Amino acid sequence: VQLQAFGGGLVQAGGSLRLSCAASGRAFSDYAMGWFRQAPGKEREFVASISRSGTTTAYADSVKGRFTISRDNARNTVYLQMEKPKSEDTAVYYCAASPRSYTTTVSTRAREYNSWGQGTLVTVSS
């Protein structure tokens, strides 16, 4: 599956921003989807994941309660709604796809994702 992330940009701390990731190729609903991010000088880290069915989600502690992952299987798109972002959320955000046998499982491990988008830069100004 091919992935293209977009929606990044400059956002004020305390504002909101929605990232989107469009998938093409193989059946989107066969994959759990995830968002990861990499800040300058830091390693890539997990942000959020959603199951194939959309019924199960997982979040990094740093974003829990502020970010929401969702998906629209009819539109082959996964979203990351960012509320009240902080300066430490500044990073390049990547969407990724993880093939899953079960419709309700998620993954927080980057090595379980085999398709990655090109990344979209989010800059949070304070």
C-alpha positions as CSV (number, residue, x, y, z in Angstrom):
1,V,0.0,0.0,0.0
2,Q,1.2,3.5,-0.9
3,L,0.7,6.3,1.6
4,Q,0.8,10.0,1.3
5,A,0.5,12.2,4.4
6,F,-0.5,15.9,4.3
7,G,-1.9,18.6,6.4
8,G,1.2,19.6,8.3
9,G,2.2,23.2,8.8
10,L,2.6,25.9,11.4
11,V,0.2,25.9,14.3
12,Q,0.1,27.9,17.5
13,A,0.4,26.2,20.8
14,G,-3.1,25.5,22.1
15,G,-4.6,25.5,18.6
16,S,-5.6,22.5,16.5
17,L,-4.5,20.8,13.3
18,R,-5.6,17.7,11.5
19,L,-3.2,15.5,9.6
20,S,-4.5,13.2,6.8
21,C,-2.9,10.1,5.2
22,A,-4.4,8.8,2.0
23,A,-3.7,5.2,1.0
24,S,-3.7,3.6,-2.4
25,G,-2.9,0.2,-3.8
26,R,-3.8,-2.8,-1.7
27,A,-7.0,-3.0,0.5
28,F,-6.7,-0.3,3.1
29,S,-8.9,-2.2,5.5
30,D,-6.3,-5.0,5.7
31,Y,-4.0,-2.7,7.6
32,A,-3.9,-1.3,11.1
33,M,-2.6,2.3,10.7
34,G,-0.3,4.3,12.8
35,W,1.3,7.7,13.2
36,F,4.9,8.2,14.2
37,R,7.0,11.3,14.5
38,Q,10.6,12.3,14.5
39,A,11.8,15.6,16.0
40,P,15.1,17.1,15.1
41,G,17.9,15.3,16.7
42,K,15.6,12.6,18.2
43,E,14.7,9.1,17.3
44,R,11.4,8.3,15.6
45,E,8.6,7.6,18.2
46,F,5.2,6.1,18.2
47,V,2.2,8.5,18.4
48,A,-1.0,6.6,17.8
49,S,-2.4,3.5,16.2
50,I,-5.8,2.4,15.1
51,S,-7.1,-1.1,14.2
52,R,-8.4,-2.3,10.9
53,S,-12.0,-1.9,12.1
54,G,-11.3,1.4,13.8
55,T,-12.6,0.1,17.1
56,T,-9.3,-0.1,18.9
57,T,-6.9,2.8,19.3
58,A,-3.6,3.3,21.2
59,Y,-1.7,6.5,22.1
60,A,1.6,7.5,23.4
61,D,1.3,8.9,26.9
62,S,2.7,12.2,25.7
63,V,-0.3,12.8,23.4
64,K,-3.1,10.9,25.2
65,G,-6.1,13.1,25.7
66,R,-4.9,15.7,23.1
67,F,-4.6,13.7,19.9
68,T,-7.2,11.5,18.2
69,I,-6.6,9.0,15.5
70,S,-9.5,7.9,13.3
71,R,-10.0,6.3,9.9
72,D,-12.5,6.2,7.1
73,N,-12.1,2.9,5.3
74,A,-14.5,4.1,2.5
75,R,-12.1,6.9,1.7
76,N,-8.9,4.9,2.4
77,T,-7.8,7.7,4.8
78,V,-6.5,7.9,8.3
79,Y,-6.5,11.1,10.3
80,L,-4.7,12.5,13.3
81,Q,-6.5,15.3,15.0
82,M,-4.1,17.3,17.1
83,E,-5.7,19.5,19.8
84,K,-3.8,21.8,22.1
85,P,-0.4,21.0,20.6
86,K,2.7,21.9,22.5
87,S,6.1,23.1,21.2
88,E,7.4,19.6,22.0
89,D,5.0,18.2,19.4
90,T,7.1,19.8,16.6
91,A,8.2,17.0,14.4
92,V,7.9,15.4,11.0
93,Y,4.9,13.1,11.2
94,Y,4.7,9.8,9.3
95,C,1.8,7.6,8.7
96,A,2.4,3.9,8.4
97,A,0.5,0.7,7.6
98,S,0.8,-2.6,9.5
99,P,-0.8,-5.8,8.0
100,R,-3.0,-7.4,10.5
101,S,-4.8,-10.7,10.6
102,Y,-7.3,-9.5,13.2
103,T,-9.5,-6.5,12.8
104,T,-9.2,-5.2,16.3
105,T,-5.4,-5.2,17.0
106,V,-3.1,-2.3,16.9
107,S,0.7,-1.9,17.0
108,T,3.0,0.5,18.7
109,R,6.2,-1.0,17.2
110,A,7.6,0.6,14.1
111,R,9.1,-2.7,13.0
112,E,5.6,-4.1,12.5
113,Y,4.8,-1.5,9.9
114,N,5.9,-2.3,6.3
115,S,4.6,0.8,4.4
116,W,5.5,4.4,5.3
117,G,4.4,7.7,3.9
118,Q,6.8,10.5,3.1
119,G,6.2,12.6,6.3
120,T,4.6,16.0,6.9
121,L,6.2,18.7,9.0
122,V,4.3,20.1,12.0
123,T,5.7,23.1,13.7
124,V,4.1,24.3,16.9
125,S,4.9,27.9,17.8
126,S,4.6,29.1,21.4
